[in-house]
Amino acid sequence: MHMKNYLTLLLALLLTVPVFAQDNLTVPLIEVEGFSQKKVAPDEAAFQINLEEKAMKVTDAVTVLNKKTQLLSDALKKAKIKDFKLIADNYSVDVNRVYRSGESRDSGYVARQTLRITTNSKNEDLQKIVESIQGAGDMSFNLNFQISEATQKSLEDELLTAALKNAESRALLIAQTLNIKSIRVHRVSLESQPIVRPYAKMEMMRTSADAAPAPPMINPDDQSLEKRVYVKYTY
C-alpha cells in the first residue's frame, strides 16, 4: 500500500516538473525585456575605514582596536559634526597565520573592524570628518559618494512603471510588425532591487595626525539607477 502511494506521488511530481518547459512550447509567446534608467545626484557620502591590529594575545589586539574606534568616535563628537552616523561592523578576531618558505606558522592574533561614517553628500562638515580621522591616528579610508537606500526605495515604483511601459511598447511593436491582432500578459519577472551604475568618483587617502590638511572634497557626478523586467505576452 505504501509503495503504491509512493509511485502515485512520484508520477505526480514527474508530470508537474516539465510544466514550465512545456509552457514555452505549447503557448505562443512574445518575450521582451523592459528597461528604465534615471540619473540621480548622490545624496550620501560614505567613509569606509578598515582597522587591523596584530598582537600575541587576543585581549591585546582587541583592546588596541577598540581604542582606535573610541578615538575616532571622540574626535567626531569633539568636532561637533552635524548629521552623521558612525557604524561599526564586520568585527572579527582570527589566528595570525604567517607563511614563509612554503610553511605556515601561527603568530598571535589579528583583530579586524570596519568603520563606516555616512552623512549627507553636501554636508559642509565633510572636511571636519577627514580632520577627525586624521586626529584619531594613522588610518586609511575610502570616500564614496552614493545614492542612499531611502532615495532608491522612493524611486522604485517610478523605475518599475517605466520599465513595464518599455516592455509593453516593445511587445506591441513586435505584434504590429507581425500582424498579430492582440496580445496579453502571460508572465512577468523582475529584478528585486534597482541596479546602481556609479559615475561618482572614489578617493582613497592615508592620513596621519601630523598630515597636512586635506584638499576640499570632490564634487560627485550623477549616478544611474536602472531597472529591468522580463515580460512574456501571449496571443
C-alpha positions as CSV (number, residue, x, y, z in Angstrom):
1,M,0.0,0.0,0.0
2,H,2.8,2.4,0.9
3,M,4.6,1.5,-2.3
4,K,1.5,2.4,-4.4
5,N,1.2,5.8,-2.7
6,Y,4.9,6.4,-3.3
7,L,4.6,5.6,-7.0
8,T,1.5,7.8,-7.3
9,L,3.3,10.8,-5.7
10,L,6.4,10.2,-7.9
11,L,4.2,10.2,-11.0
12,A,2.5,13.4,-10.0
13,L,5.9,15.1,-9.5
14,L,7.2,14.0,-12.9
15,L,4.1,15.4,-14.5
16,T,4.4,18.7,-12.7
17,V,8.1,19.5,-13.2
18,P,8.0,19.9,-17.0
19,V,5.1,22.3,-16.9
20,F,7.2,25.4,-17.4
21,A,9.2,23.8,-20.1
22,Q,6.1,22.7,-22.0
23,D,4.6,26.2,-21.5
24,N,7.0,27.8,-23.9
25,L,6.4,25.1,-26.5
26,T,2.6,25.0,-26.4
27,V,1.8,28.7,-25.8
28,P,2.6,31.3,-28.5
29,L,4.8,33.9,-26.8
30,I,6.4,37.2,-27.4
31,E,9.2,37.6,-24.9
32,V,10.6,41.1,-24.2
33,E,12.9,42.9,-21.8
34,G,11.8,46.3,-20.3
35,F,14.4,48.8,-19.2
36,S,14.3,52.1,-17.4
37,Q,17.0,54.4,-16.2
38,K,17.2,57.6,-14.2
39,K,20.3,59.7,-13.3
40,V,20.3,60.9,-9.8
41,A,22.7,63.1,-7.9
42,P,24.3,61.2,-5.0
43,D,22.8,62.2,-1.7
44,E,25.1,60.3,0.7
45,A,28.8,60.4,1.4
46,A,30.3,57.3,2.9
47,F,33.7,57.0,4.5
48,Q,35.0,53.4,5.0
49,I,37.8,52.7,7.4
50,N,39.4,49.3,7.7
51,L,41.1,48.8,11.0
52,E,43.5,45.9,11.7
53,E,45.6,45.1,14.8
54,K,48.0,42.3,15.5
55,A,49.2,41.0,18.9
56,M,50.3,37.9,20.6
57,K,47.3,37.9,22.8
58,V,43.6,38.2,21.8
59,T,42.9,40.7,24.5
60,D,45.8,43.0,23.5
61,A,44.7,43.0,19.8
62,V,41.1,43.7,20.8
63,T,42.0,46.4,23.3
64,V,44.1,48.4,20.8
65,L,41.4,48.0,18.1
66,N,38.6,49.2,20.4
67,K,40.8,52.2,21.5
68,K,41.2,53.3,17.8
69,T,37.5,53.1,17.3
70,Q,36.9,55.1,20.5
71,L,39.4,57.7,19.5
72,L,37.6,58.3,16.2
73,S,34.2,58.5,17.9
74,D,35.5,61.0,20.4
75,A,37.2,63.1,17.6
76,L,33.9,63.2,15.6
77,K,32.0,64.3,18.7
78,K,34.6,66.9,19.6
79,A,34.4,68.4,16.1
80,K,30.6,68.9,16.6
81,I,29.8,67.4,13.2
82,K,26.2,67.6,12.2
83,D,24.1,64.8,10.7
84,F,26.4,61.8,10.6
85,K,26.3,58.1,11.6
86,L,29.3,56.1,12.8
87,I,28.7,52.4,12.2
88,A,31.0,49.5,13.2
89,D,30.6,46.1,11.6
90,N,32.5,43.1,10.2
91,Y,34.2,42.6,13.5
92,S,36.5,39.5,13.6
93,V,39.4,38.0,15.5
94,D,41.5,35.3,13.7
95,V,44.7,33.5,14.2
96,N,47.5,35.4,12.5
97,R,48.9,32.7,10.2
98,V,52.3,33.5,8.6
99,Y,53.6,31.7,5.5
100,R,57.3,31.5,4.9
101,S,59.2,29.3,2.5
102,G,56.1,27.3,1.8
103,E,55.4,26.6,5.5
104,S,52.9,28.2,7.8
105,R,53.0,29.0,11.5
106,D,50.7,30.8,13.9
107,S,52.0,34.1,15.2
108,G,49.5,35.6,17.6
109,Y,46.2,37.0,16.6
110,V,44.8,39.7,14.3
111,A,41.6,41.7,15.1
112,R,39.8,43.5,12.3
113,Q,37.0,46.0,12.3
114,T,35.2,48.1,9.5
115,L,34.0,51.5,10.4
116,R,31.6,53.5,8.2
117,I,30.8,57.2,8.5
118,T,27.8,58.2,6.5
119,T,26.4,61.7,6.1
120,N,24.7,64.0,3.6
121,S,26.8,64.4,0.4
122,K,26.5,68.2,0.6
123,N,27.3,68.3,4.3
124,E,29.6,71.3,5.0
125,D,31.4,69.2,7.7
126,L,32.9,66.7,5.2
127,Q,36.3,68.4,5.7
128,K,35.9,68.1,9.5
129,I,35.3,64.4,9.2
130,V,38.6,64.0,7.3
131,E,40.3,66.0,10.0
132,S,38.7,63.9,12.7
133,I,40.1,60.7,11.0
134,Q,43.5,62.4,10.9
135,G,43.3,63.2,14.6
136,A,42.4,59.6,15.5
137,G,45.6,58.2,14.2
138,D,47.2,56.6,11.2
139,M,44.2,55.3,9.2
140,S,43.4,54.7,5.5
141,F,39.9,55.2,4.2
142,N,37.8,55.2,1.1
143,L,35.4,58.1,0.4
144,N,32.5,57.2,-1.9
145,F,29.5,59.2,-2.9
146,Q,26.4,57.1,-3.4
147,I,22.6,57.1,-3.6
148,S,21.1,56.3,-0.2
149,E,18.7,53.4,0.3
150,A,15.9,55.8,1.2
151,T,16.2,57.5,-2.2
152,Q,16.4,54.2,-4.1
153,K,13.2,53.0,-2.4
154,S,11.4,56.2,-3.2
155,L,12.2,55.8,-6.9
156,E,11.4,52.1,-7.1
157,D,7.8,52.5,-8.3
158,E,8.8,55.1,-10.9
159,L,11.5,52.9,-12.3
160,L,9.3,49.8,-12.3
161,T,6.4,51.6,-14.1
162,A,8.8,53.0,-16.8
163,A,10.3,49.5,-17.3
164,L,6.9,47.9,-17.7
165,K,5.8,50.5,-20.2
166,N,9.0,50.0,-22.1
167,A,8.4,46.2,-22.3
168,E,4.8,46.8,-23.4
169,S,5.9,49.2,-26.1
170,R,8.4,46.7,-27.5
171,A,5.8,43.9,-27.4
172,L,3.3,46.0,-29.2
173,L,5.8,46.9,-31.9
174,I,6.6,43.3,-32.5
175,A,2.9,42.4,-32.6
176,Q,2.1,45.1,-35.1
177,T,5.0,44.2,-37.3
178,L,4.0,40.6,-37.4
179,N,0.2,41.4,-37.9
180,I,-0.7,39.9,-34.5
181,K,-4.1,41.5,-33.6
182,S,-4.0,41.4,-29.8
183,I,-1.6,40.3,-27.0
184,R,-2.0,39.9,-23.3
185,V,0.5,39.4,-20.4
186,H,1.4,35.8,-19.7
187,R,4.2,36.1,-17.1
188,V,6.3,38.9,-15.6
189,S,9.8,38.6,-13.9
190,L,11.6,41.5,-12.4
191,E,14.8,42.2,-10.5
192,S,14.3,42.6,-6.8
193,Q,16.3,45.8,-6.5
194,P,17.3,48.6,-8.9
195,I,20.9,48.4,-10.2
196,V,23.1,51.4,-9.4
197,R,25.7,52.3,-12.0
198,P,28.2,54.5,-10.2
199,Y,29.5,57.5,-12.0
200,A,30.6,59.2,-8.8
201,K,34.3,59.2,-8.1
202,M,36.0,57.3,-5.3
203,E,39.0,58.6,-3.4
204,M,41.5,56.8,-1.1
205,M,43.7,58.7,1.3
206,R,46.1,57.8,4.0
207,T,46.1,60.2,6.9
208,S,48.1,60.7,10.0
209,A,47.9,63.0,12.9
210,D,50.7,65.3,11.5
211,A,49.5,65.3,7.9
212,A,48.7,68.5,6.1
213,P,45.0,69.4,5.8
214,A,43.3,67.5,3.0
215,P,42.0,69.4,0.0
216,P,38.3,70.2,-0.4
217,M,36.1,67.2,-1.1
218,I,35.4,66.2,-4.7
219,N,32.1,67.1,-6.3
220,P,30.5,63.8,-7.4
221,D,28.9,63.1,-10.8
222,D,25.4,61.8,-11.2
223,Q,24.8,58.1,-10.8
224,S,22.4,56.0,-12.8
225,L,19.6,53.9,-11.3
226,E,18.4,51.1,-13.6
227,K,15.5,48.6,-13.6
228,R,14.9,45.6,-15.8
229,V,11.8,43.5,-16.2
230,Y,11.1,40.4,-18.3
231,V,7.6,40.0,-19.7
232,K,6.1,37.2,-21.7
233,Y,3.0,38.1,-23.8
234,T,0.8,35.5,-25.4
235,Y,-1.6,35.9,-28.4
